């Protein structure tokens, strides 16, 4: 079964990442983008499981819904969710970044 999780800044409690996972994915630091790494280096993070016991399809849909509710601009996520991809974000805010954020799976 899959789940949807949130990463929250340890010092402020602010949500900065939403993801879909299985097993220990929510606690795994591998393959995270540089924006995620910068937040974690500065604030550390706390994991909260937002919804559990889902199929992969349900979890991807819930991930997309939550990212839309919070707003992609308020998160370190690279896409609007539902893709299961890990992308590296450019260090510069460019139009290229905006096009990456709207990838269709």
N, C-alpha and C positions, 0 to 999 in steps of 0.2 A: 504494500500500500504506500501511497505517496502522501506528502504533506506540503503545506505552504508555510513559509517562515519569514520572519522579519529580523533584520539586524538593527539594533538600537545603540546609539552612543551611550557608553557606560556612564559618562559623567553628567549627561543632560537628559537621557531617556528619549532623545529624538530619533524617530525612525529614519534610516537612511538607505535601506536596501530591502527589497522583497524578492523572494525566490521560491522555487519549487524544488523539492528534494525527496530522496529516499535514503534510508540508512542514516549515516552521519554527515550528509552533505551540508546541512546547516552549520555545522561546527568546523568544516573543512576550509582552510584558508587558501588552498591551491586554486589556481586559475581564476583569480579575482582581478578585476581591472585596477588601474593605477589610482583612480579616484576613490575606489573602495579602500585600497591600501592606505592612501593618505588619511582618510577619516579614521581608520582603525589605529594607525600609528599615533595620531593625535589624541583620540578619545577612548580607544579600546572599544569593545562591543559586547553586547548581551544578545543572546538568541532567544526569540520567543516563537513557539509554534503557534501559528495563527489558525490553522485548520488541519486536521489529521484524518486518516482513514479514507483517503480519496484514491480514485483511480488516477493514472497519469493524466488522462484527458481532463478529468474534473480539476485536478491540481493546476494544470496549465490555464484553464479558464478562470479559476479563482485568482491565480497570480495576475493575469491580465486585468481582471476586475479591480483588484486592490491597487495595482500600479496606476490605473486610470483614476481611481478615487483620490489617491494621494497626490498624483501628478508626477509625471516622469521628471520634470524640472526640479523636483524636491528630493530626488533619489539619486543614488550613484549607479542605478541600473543603466545598461546600454540600450536596451530595447523596451518596447511596451509589454513584453512578456509573452509567454506561450511558445517560445522558440526553443528553449533548452540550449541556447548557444552562449558561449563565453567569448566576448569580443574585447579587444584592447581599445580603450578610449584614447583619442589623441590628447596631448597635453594642452593644446590650444582649442578654444571654443570656435569652431569653424562651421561653415555650411556643410562640410563633409560630415561632421558630428551629427548635425541635424538629420542628414539623410540616413546615417547609420541607425539613429533612434527610431526610424519608421520602417525598418526592415519588415518585409512580409515573410512569414514562415511558410 
